[in-house]
Amino acid sequence: MRASLFITCYNDTLFPETGRAVVRLLERLGVELEFHLQQTCCGQMHANTGFRPEAFSQARRFVELYRNAETVVIPSSSCVAMIRDQYPGLFEELGNEALRGEFATLLPKTYELSEFLIDRLGVEDVGAYFPHRVTYHASCHSLRGLHVGDRPLRLLSKVRGLELVPLENMDRCCGFGGTFAIKNADVSSAMLASKMQDVLSTRAEYCTALDNSCLMHLDGAMHRQRAAMRTIHLAQILCATEAMPPEEAA
């Protein structure tokens, strides 16, 4: 199987280790990956702050780059939610019939990572080994936008050596929300404080999620509180093996 990797600007700029983990994981599973160097941003930040023409240009670029892809995999539920939820409106406002038709063909072939593994590849046990206590935070876009359900938990449950610790109020927002954390800093901080109580009470070694944006928000609080817990993207856990722990894989 061939797949195109849309790494997202957030991961490319701040968390390149996640992208490397995705490549190692999928190549281990026999996926032939391609990577378009011309890729940039999904346009979510632009759309959410009212810059619709700029968001449209990013949406058009995405379609032009991936129109011929066999499938597209994205390690960010936030960006996949942008593509599924907001691209149709952007193309309705500013697009044309030809572009809308190409997007309609591309959309069913675009997957978040856990969706791709379970729904497209049909695997839950990816051969991972991660001997640590881990708790899982369900980001808002994965939970309410994509409805990924228990896919991430099913993948984590098959990782050898991993002890999955339930998180109370798993469905509560961490308070990041992209530009929300900037526009509503006090509310965001209060939501983060509440989330941190639940996360730290698990006494897990790691907190994982599908979005590095949420994990960055949580990691900042952990750093300020000098907590022993660390954050790690799901891809890095699934990439890890006995021969290749996540820090070496990155």
Secondary structure as the mmCIF struct_conf table of DSSP 4:
data_model
#
loop_
_struct_conf.conf_type_id
_struct_conf.id
_struct_conf.beg_label_comp_id
_struct_conf.beg_label_asym_id
_struct_conf.beg_label_seq_id
_struct_conf.end_label_comp_id
_struct_conf.end_label_asym_id
_struct_conf.end_label_seq_id
STRN STRN1 ARG A 2 LEU A 5
HELX_RH_AL_P HELX_RH_AL_P1 CYS A 9 LEU A 14
HELX_RH_AL_P HELX_RH_AL_P2 PRO A 16 ARG A 28
TURN_TY1_P TURN_TY1_P1 LEU A 29 GLY A 30
STRN STRN2 GLU A 32 GLU A 34
TURN_TY1_P TURN_TY1_P2 LEU A 37 GLN A 38
BEND BEND1 GLY A 43 GLY A 43
HELX_RH_AL_P HELX_RH_AL_P3 GLN A 44 ASN A 48
TURN_TY1_P TURN_TY1_P3 THR A 49 GLY A 50
HELX_RH_AL_P HELX_RH_AL_P4 ARG A 52 TYR A 66
TURN_TY1_P TURN_TY1_P4 ARG A 67 ASN A 68
BEND BEND2 GLU A 70 GLU A 70
STRN STRN3 VAL A 72 ILE A 74
BEND BEND3 PRO A 75 PRO A 75
HELX_RH_AL_P HELX_RH_AL_P5 SER A 77 ASP A 85
TURN_TY1_P TURN_TY1_P5 GLN A 86 GLN A 86
HELX_RH_AL_P HELX_RH_AL_P6 TYR A 87 LEU A 94
HELX_RH_AL_P HELX_RH_AL_P7 GLU A 97 LEU A 106
HELX_RH_3T_P HELX_RH_3T_P1 LEU A 107 LYS A 109
STRN STRN4 THR A 110 GLU A 112
HELX_RH_AL_P HELX_RH_AL_P8 LEU A 113 GLU A 115
HELX_RH_PI_P HELX_RH_PI_P1 PHE A 116 ARG A 120
BEND BEND4 LEU A 121 LEU A 121
BEND BEND5 GLU A 124 GLU A 124
STRN STRN5 TYR A 129 TYR A 129
BEND BEND6 HIS A 132 HIS A 132
STRN STRN6 ARG A 133 TYR A 136
HELX_RH_AL_P HELX_RH_AL_P9 CYS A 140 CYS A 140
HELX_RH_PI_P HELX_RH_PI_P2 HIS A 141 GLY A 145
BEND BEND7 LEU A 146 LEU A 146
TURN_TY1_P TURN_TY1_P6 GLY A 149 ASP A 150
HELX_RH_AL_P HELX_RH_AL_P10 ARG A 151 SER A 157
TURN_TY1_P TURN_TY1_P7 LYS A 158 LYS A 158
BEND BEND8 VAL A 159 VAL A 159
STRN STRN7 ARG A 160 ARG A 160
TURN_TY1_P TURN_TY1_P8 GLY A 161 GLY A 161
STRN STRN8 GLU A 163 VAL A 165
HELX_LH_PP_P HELX_LH_PP_P1 PRO A 166 PRO A 166
TURN_TY1_P TURN_TY1_P9 GLU A 168 ASP A 171
BEND BEND9 ARG A 172 ARG A 172
BEND BEND10 GLY A 175 GLY A 175
TURN_TY1_P TURN_TY1_P10 GLY A 177 THR A 179
HELX_RH_AL_P HELX_RH_AL_P11 PHE A 180 LYS A 183
TURN_TY1_P TURN_TY1_P11 ASN A 184 ASN A 184
HELX_RH_AL_P HELX_RH_AL_P12 ALA A 185 SER A 201
TURN_TY1_P TURN_TY1_P12 THR A 202 ARG A 203
BEND BEND11 GLU A 205 GLU A 205
STRN STRN9 TYR A 206 ALA A 209
BEND BEND12 LEU A 210 LEU A 210
HELX_RH_AL_P HELX_RH_AL_P13 ASN A 212 GLN A 225
TURN_TY1_P TURN_TY1_P13 ARG A 226 ARG A 226
BEND BEND13 ALA A 228 ALA A 228
STRN STRN10 ARG A 230 HIS A 233
HELX_RH_AL_P HELX_RH_AL_P14 LEU A 234 CYS A 239
BEND BEND14 GLU A 242 MET A 244
HELX_RH_AL_P HELX_RH_AL_P15 PRO A 246 ALA A 249
#
